[in-house]
């Protein structure tokens, strides 16, 4: 919600932003900032046309207090096993104003999920003044002392400018995981997609987070280099991560929906998108080039073709490479079937192709829509756009 300048200090009620990482699906969402302070990345469809603002600290505190009240109410409604009757929930909702109903709904979803984690929204909550964020974190911990994790997105450019002492204080106040969209370690790729940061700064920021004792998730975007920079993207990204050794490396395959700057580059032919086969080769080169680190590789997004490309390095490296090799060694027809089956939600692992029932559904879909190994790339692109 964007506020007009003349009423920016007026509290309009509880807020939540539009996105969070898949790993934060069960987290309580607390909005500290609105939208993205950078908002120039050519591959990102989120926040375009939206103005960035920092929510007043008092408003964030009011949200936290509202959530706390509703959580306490839910605890009071629960029986000995933690179950709450639907009629009791409905009766409670009906007595609330509209903005309070939204806060109650957020508290209810969190209660149902076990109340173990909190995520600070939106795209870069660490951009607020450190002392302000530390006070918000301390308030969260005072209201919800039992949580295991408080997490936020952050830009490398922002973290690189925060002092080590402030990062340490944030960790002590409760921030124990940060998600960074590294996307690429290639300066050529970072410049082309207008990421607003270079490889050196990405490495500096990642190391600072680790030094502060905060868990670090670095996001990598396979395909972001296009055809011409694919190899550079894979090798330079692996090199950057080898120097950081993050706790998690999370894969988010590039998709190009309409309305983003990269879509025009793609239409004009200035950016040539990788197909799934080339993407598999790029990911293989990337994984093969990760050396001397103990990161957990995670492929937990529907955009990713290879959900089973997952495991902790270095032990899982050979198994991950074997998965990619098995796909790349398939016949073009079977590669096509797996691509379609994965995007239909029928396959999550290559072994799922051994199911005659699932395979028959894929073959029926391909026959109905005329999908073949020769034209599957276009169909996959359209299906991926719907996931964004």
Secondary structure, 3 states (H helix, E strand, C coil): CCCCHHHCCCCCCCCCCCCCCHHHCCCEEEECEECCCCCCCCCCCCCCCCCCEECCHHHHHHHHHHHHHHHHHHHHHCCCCCCCCHHHHHHHHHCCCHHHHHHHHHHHHHHHCCCCEEEEECCCHHHCCHHHHHHHHHHHHHHCCCCCEEEEEECHHHHCCCCHHHHHHHHHHCEEEEEEEEECCCHHHHHHCCCCCCHHHHHHHHHHHHHCCCEEEEEECCCCCCCCCHHHHHHHHHHHHHHHCCCEEEECCCCCCCCCHHHHHHHHCCCCCCCHHHHHHHHHHHHHCCCCCCCEEECCCCCCCCCCCCEECCCCHHHHHHHHHHHHCCCHHHHHHHHHHHHCCCCCCHHHHHCHHHHHHHHHHHHHHCCCCCCHHHHHHHHHHCCC
